[in-house]
Amino acid sequence: MHRLVEGESRRNRLELTIKRRIAIRPSISLTSFEEKASGTSAEQRKYKRSHGTSGAYAIFTTADEGTILGQIMDISLGGAGVRYISTRAVGKGYSNVKICGTNGGVMHLERVSCKVVYDTELPDICLKTLQTRRCGVEFSQLPEEFRARLEQFIKHYTIGDL
């Protein structure tokens, strides 16, 4: 276990804890869990989903918590499943998200219009007020240029289909 250097701030300890939890937690398939949470079955999906790599991230900006970084667990042209650690839910409704890829180069898509269709706490060991959560976002009204960039992102930052 990592020993904290004396004088290290609480924020640094919190950031280290979050990074460890995201890094060491295995990628698990939550397809049935997601279907229950969102009310959508695999047969109802319009686009084929792919597993996100360890370098595929979504960044939400909220008024309450500022920036929330999450790992993209799966993604398609229709939306994404994102796992994140926070003190509260991103919340349902319309939003914008930034999508980033960092494996073998950097790619990002700014201000992707989306709707958070579900947001739920995952069963996990919690650290007082921190929760591991998963949300599903549905992309809405993608311009053709953005759609082409999203296809490139999916090609470079995913592995295998669900």
Residue, then its C-alpha position, 0 to 999 in steps of 0.5 A: m500500500h502506498r504510504l502518504v508523504e507527510g504534508e500531502s494535501r487531502r485533495n492529493r490523497l483523494e485524487l490518488t484514491i480515485k485513480r487507484r480505484i479506476a485503474i485496479r477495478p476490472s472491466i466487467s460486462l454490465t449488459s444485463f445491469e445496464e438493460k435493467a437500469s435503462g429499460t433498453s434491451a440489446e435487441q432495441r439498440k440501433y447501433k452496435r456497441s464496443h468495449g472502451t479501452s483503458g484510455a477512453y474517457a468522458i468528462f462531464t461538467t456540472a455546476d455542483e462538482g465541477t468536472i467529473l472524469g469517467q471511464i467509457m465502458d462501452i460506446s456506439l454511435g448512439g451513446a455510451g456507458v460511463r463508470y465514474i467515482s463521485t460524491r453524487a450522481v451526474g443526474k438524468g436529463y440533457s447535458n454536454v460531455k467531452i469524449c477523450g482518448t489517450n492511448g497511442g495519441v490524443m483525440h477529443l470531441e468537445r461538447v457532445s450533446c447527450k441525454v443521461v438516460y440512467d445513473t446508478e450506484l454500482p455495488d462497491i466498497c465506498l469510501k465515506t462519501l465517494q461512490t462508484r457509479r455508472c451512467g448511460v448517455e444517449f447522443s442526440q442530433l449528431p451533425e455529420e462531421f461529428r458523427a465521422r469523428l465519433e466513428q474514428f474515436i470508436k475505431h481507435y479507442t475500443i476493443g471488441d463488440l458487446 
